[in-house]
């Protein structure tokens, strides 16, 4: 007889999974919910012809990579837009935003990962539709803004665009608030702001969560899975910084290509040829590790947010959703 409720339950609709687990989710603190997350969530639309940002690495700007498939292979970290990621269960979005200045002097915000991917406004509009249809699902937007000669007005303009989404959770709530409190307040969008939090203006005091205070997300900067595996185990087995379980915390289950890995991949002499290939290799291994921890077969704290490249590879989203019933 199978006593594991996560394995014996009926399929869980991913677009409304928080609401479809009424025995497990509403009464738990947000920091105790296991959520799938996407690394560089907005990079899905990068193509070989995508425009480089100013922080594109030298190896991508020279060496014949511009306009080649290498641009897409080494910059695209997801395969679908934010709305589709949400519909498939993702609840944490790592959003890198680039402030672009047009030829006429107007400014636009674009999602990017080294290269520009998609206009932020259109992405938020589609995500808003999904959020409205879903009802009460909670999403976390971990936002950072980059660009040349940024001003306080740029940060404030970005916040204004983010506020076009359904009601943003105020700072009266926090990581230790239970999910039902967010539902009772009628808010289901959380904005964590990575840069220049103090430059956002008066609305930031109540509508933006201070990323430093509310999130722990350690970047391991590993190029081999064995090293990443050891780092993830150490992260899962240690107490969070400060008071235990007071912060949202992200397990960054991604490898970070360095210049040598990218160059060898492009030349065909390396093991990995793209970020997608890396994800196909390591995501199933990450899923196996998380499953062991959640199932009690490996010592460690249950994860809060599991962030990966190409979330739709390796069953990460379904595993995280079902783990909340274990």
N, C-alpha and C positions, 0 to 999 in steps of 0.2 A: 504493500500500500504506500502510495506517495504522500508523505506528510508535508511536503514543501508547497505552501499555497501559491508561491510565485510560479511554480511549474505546472500546477494543476488548474489554475484559474483560466477563464475564457480569455480570448484575445482582448487586449486593451486598446481602444482607439487612441492612437498617439496624439491626435490633435486636442484631446480633452483628457489626457491621462491623469492629471491631478484630481479632476472631478470624478473620474471613474474608479478611484481608489478611496472611497469615503471612509473606510475603516482604518486607513493608514495615513493619509496625507493631511486632512484639515487640522488635526490636533497636534501635529508635529511642528517644531520650530523650523524655520526656513533653512537654518544651518544643518538640520538633520535630514533634509530631503536629498535624495541622490538624483542628480540631474545630468543629462547629457549636454555637453557644450561644444561649440565649434570654434576652432582656432582660425583667426583671419577669416571670419564668417562671410565677409563681403567680397572675397576674392574670386568668386565663381565665374565672373564674366571676363576675366583676363584672357586675351588672345595674343597671338604673335604680333599683332599690330597695335597693341595697347600702348598708350602714352606713358613714358617713364616719369616717376616722381623725381624730385630733386635728391631724394636720399637713395636712389637706385645705386647699387654697389658698382664699383669700378669694373668688376668682372662681367657685369651685365651690360655696361655702357660701351665697353670696348671689346675687342676680340671677336667681332662678327656676330654677337648674339642678338643684337637689336633686330627686330623684325623676323626672327627665326622662331622655331617651335620651342626653343629653350626658354623663351620668355614665359610661355604658358606652362611648360613642364615644371619650372622651378619657382613660379609665383602663385599659381592657382592651387588653393588649399581646400576648396570645397567644390561640389559639382552642381549646386542649385542655389537659388536665391533665398533670402531670409524667410520669406513667407512659406516656402516649401520646407525649409529646415524646421520651422515651427510646426507645420502640419505633421511632420514626421517625428515630433517629440522633443526637439531641441528647446531648451529653456534658458541657456546661457549663451550669449553672443559676444565674442571678442571682436570689436569693431574698430578698425583703424580708419580714420577719416583724414582726407587730404583737402586742404583749402586751395582751390584752383582759381587763378585769376585769368579771366577771359581776355580776348584781344580788346574788347570795349571797356575793360576795367572792372566789369562786374565780377562778382565772386560766386563760386559754386562749391558745394561740398560733395566729395566723391569718396566712396569706399575704395580702399586700395591695399595692395600688398606689394611694395616696390613699384608696381605699375598700377595705373588707374584702372578700376574695374567697372563700377556702376554708380550713377548719380544717387546720392543718399536720399533725396526727396522722394524719388520714385520707389525706392526700396521700403522706406517708412510707410508710404501710402499702401503698398501691398501687404505689409506686415500688419498695419492697422486693420485692414479688412479681415485678416485671419484672427486677430485678437478679438475683434468685435463679435465674430461668429462663434468663437470658442467659449465666450462667457467669462470665466473667472481664472483662466490659466495665467500663472505668474511668469514673467520673463525678466531676465537680468541683462541689461545692456552695459557692457564694460567698454567705455568709449575713451579713445585718445585722439587728439587732434594734432596734425602736423601741417607744415607749410613754411614758406619763406616769409620772415618778418611778420609773424603773427601778432595780432593786437588783442586787447581785451574785448573789443567789439566783435572780433571773429569768434571768440569763445561764446560770447553772449548770443550771437546769431545762430551758432550751432545748437545751443540750448533751446532757442526758440523753435527750431525745426524739430528737435526731439519732443518738444511739448505738443506737437500735433498728434502724437499717439494718445491712446486712451489714458485716463488719469494716472499720473506718475505718483508712486508711493512717496509720501513725505518722510522727513527724517524723524517723525514721531514714532515710526516703525523702524525695525532694524533686523539684523540677522537672527536674533533670538526671539523675534515675534513669531507666533504660530501662524500657519497659513490662513486659518479662519479669520484672524485679525485683519489680514489684507483684504479678504473677501468682504468682511463686514464694513470696511472702510471704502469699498468700491474702487480700490486701486489694484492694478496688476502689472504695472511696469516699474521696474527699478532701474535707475540710471546711476552707474558708478562712473565718476569722471577721473581720468588718469592724470591729466596735465592741467596746471594753472587753475586749480579748483577755486582759488580766491579771486580769479578774474571773471567769474561767471555772472557777477552782479547779485542783486538782492534775492532773486529767485533761488539761487544756489543754496541759501541757508535752509530752505525748507523742501526743495524739490530735487536736490542732488545729494547722493550719499558720498561722503568722503571715502575715496578708494583706499587710502592708507589705513584708515581706522576700521574699515568694514570688510576688507578683503585681503586674504593671504594667497598669493599666487607665485610660486617659486619657479623660475626658469632654470632648467638644468643644463641647457646648451650642450647636449650630447649628440654624437654622430653614430653611435652604436647602441643597439637595443639592450645588450647585456648591461651596459653602464646605466641606461635609462631605467631598466628593470630594478636595479639595486637602489637607484635614487627614489623611485616610486615607492618601493617597500619601506625605505627609511622615512619617507614623508608620511606614509600611512601609519607608521608605527610610532611616530613622535607626537607629543602633545602640541596643539597649535600654539603659536607665539602668544604670550600674554595669558589671559584666562582661557582655560580649555573651552573650545566650541563657542567662542564669542564672535568669531569672524566667519564670514563665508570663506571657503577655501577651495582652491582649484588644484586638481592634480593634472599638471601639464604633461599629458601622455603623447608627446611629439618629439621627433628627432629634429635637430636644427642643422641643415646643410651648411657647411663652411665653403670657402672659396675652392678648396681642393676637391671636395665632393662634387660641386657643381661643374667645375672644369672637366673632371674625369667623366662625369655623366654626359656632358655635351660631346666630348671626344669619343665616347663609347668605350672607354677603358675602365670605368668604375662599375661597381655592383649596382648602384641605383641610377636610374635614368630620369626620374621625376619624383615629385612629392606624392603623386598618386601611387607609384610603385612602392614607395616607403610605407604608405598607409596600408596597402594590401599585405605587406609583410608583417608590420608590427601591430596593427589594430586587433587581429585575432588573439595575439599574445597578451595585449593589454586587457582584452575582455576576459581571458582566462585568469589573469592575475586578480582583477576586480571581483570576479565570481568566487574565487577562493577566499578572499578577504570577507566579502559579504556573507558567504556561507559558513564562516568560522573555521575554515580549513587552513587558514594562514593568519597568524597574529597580526593585528593592525586595526586602526579605526576605520569605520565605514566611510567611504569618500563622500564628499558633498557635491562637487562638480567635477566631472571627468571630461576634459577638453582634448579633442583630437582633430587631426586633419581628416578630411573625407569621412565624416561621421557615418555615412551610409555603408561603409565597408567594415565588416567584422562584427556586426550586430551590437555595436556599442549602445545605441539609443534604446533598443528593446531591453537589453540587459539592465541598464540603469533604471528604466521605468519599472520593470518587474522586481528589481531589488528592493523597492520601497515596500513590497508586501512580504519581505523576509525578515 
